[in-house]
């Protein structure tokens, strides 16, 4: 589906939506284009994050500029569609919108 980048424009702390999502990694609901979508969310680490980061910054160089502004490693979350039947009610979370960080689709 896509990768979300919690850049917060290079702020020293992660975006609020990132903390909400990170607390519920797995099956969650996110708002995309004004509609709720059920997804499986996975934070990328190591080589998977590095490969995704290279693709992201090639497509949207401003994220590389955001990384230079902060000492934290900017989180990359991989989202894939999840069938509604697989969504566990206990893991459902509505994530705050941060349109600046959700440009890559």
C-alpha positions as CSV (number, residue, x, y, z in Angstrom):
1,X,0.0,0.0,0.0
2,X,2.4,2.7,1.2
3,X,5.1,3.8,3.6
4,X,4.4,6.5,6.0
5,X,7.3,8.7,7.1
6,X,7.1,10.2,10.6
7,X,9.4,13.1,9.8
8,X,7.5,15.9,11.6
9,X,9.4,18.3,9.3
10,X,12.7,17.3,11.1
11,X,11.4,18.1,14.6
12,X,13.3,16.7,17.6
13,X,10.3,14.5,18.5
14,X,8.1,12.1,16.5
15,X,4.7,13.2,15.2
16,X,1.7,12.6,17.5
17,X,0.2,10.2,14.9
18,X,3.3,8.1,15.0
19,X,3.0,7.5,18.8
20,X,-0.6,6.6,18.3
21,X,0.2,4.1,15.5
22,X,3.3,2.7,17.2
23,X,1.2,1.8,20.3
24,X,-1.0,-0.3,18.1
25,X,1.4,-1.8,15.5
26,X,-0.3,-4.8,13.8
27,X,-3.8,-4.4,12.5
28,X,-5.1,-0.8,12.7
29,X,-7.3,1.8,11.0
30,X,-5.8,4.9,9.4
31,X,-7.4,7.8,7.7
32,X,-6.4,8.2,4.1
33,X,-8.0,10.8,1.8
34,X,-10.8,11.3,4.3
35,X,-11.8,7.6,4.6
36,X,-10.9,5.0,7.2
37,X,-8.8,2.1,5.8
38,X,-7.9,-1.1,7.7
39,X,-4.2,-1.9,7.4
40,X,-1.5,-4.0,8.8
41,X,1.2,-1.6,10.1
42,X,4.8,-2.5,10.6
43,X,7.7,-0.3,11.6
44,X,10.7,-0.9,9.4
45,X,14.2,-1.4,10.9
46,X,17.7,-2.3,9.7
47,X,18.2,-3.1,6.1
48,X,14.4,-3.0,5.3
49,X,14.2,0.6,6.6
50,X,17.4,1.6,4.8
51,X,16.1,0.3,1.5
52,X,12.7,2.0,2.0
53,X,14.4,5.2,3.1
54,X,16.5,5.3,-0.1
55,X,13.4,4.9,-2.2
56,X,11.5,7.5,-0.2
57,X,14.2,10.2,-0.3
58,X,14.8,9.6,-4.0
59,X,11.0,10.2,-4.7
60,X,10.7,13.0,-2.1
61,X,14.1,14.7,-1.3
62,X,12.5,16.9,1.4
63,X,12.5,13.9,3.7
64,X,16.4,13.7,3.5
65,X,16.4,17.4,4.4
66,X,14.2,16.7,7.4
67,X,16.6,14.0,8.5
68,X,19.5,16.5,8.5
69,X,17.5,18.7,10.9
70,X,17.1,16.1,13.7
71,X,19.3,13.7,15.6
72,X,16.5,11.0,15.8
73,X,16.2,8.3,13.1
74,X,12.9,9.2,11.3
75,X,10.6,6.2,11.6
76,X,9.2,4.5,8.4
77,X,6.0,2.6,8.8
78,X,4.9,0.1,6.1
79,X,1.2,-0.2,5.6
80,X,-0.5,-3.0,3.8
81,X,-4.3,-3.5,3.3
82,X,-5.9,-5.8,5.9
83,X,-9.1,-7.7,5.2
84,X,-11.8,-6.5,7.8
85,X,-12.2,-10.1,9.1
86,X,-8.5,-10.0,10.3
87,X,-8.9,-6.8,12.2
88,X,-8.9,-7.4,15.9
89,X,-11.2,-5.0,17.7
90,X,-8.7,-4.6,20.6
91,X,-6.1,-3.3,18.2
92,X,-8.1,-0.8,16.3
93,X,-6.8,2.7,16.6
94,X,-7.7,5.9,14.7
95,X,-4.4,7.7,13.9
96,X,-4.1,11.4,13.9
97,X,-3.7,12.9,10.4
98,X,-0.4,14.6,9.5
99,X,-0.8,15.4,5.8
100,X,2.8,16.7,5.6
101,X,4.1,13.3,6.5
102,X,1.6,11.4,4.4
103,X,2.7,12.6,0.9
104,X,4.1,9.2,-0.3
105,X,1.4,6.9,-1.4
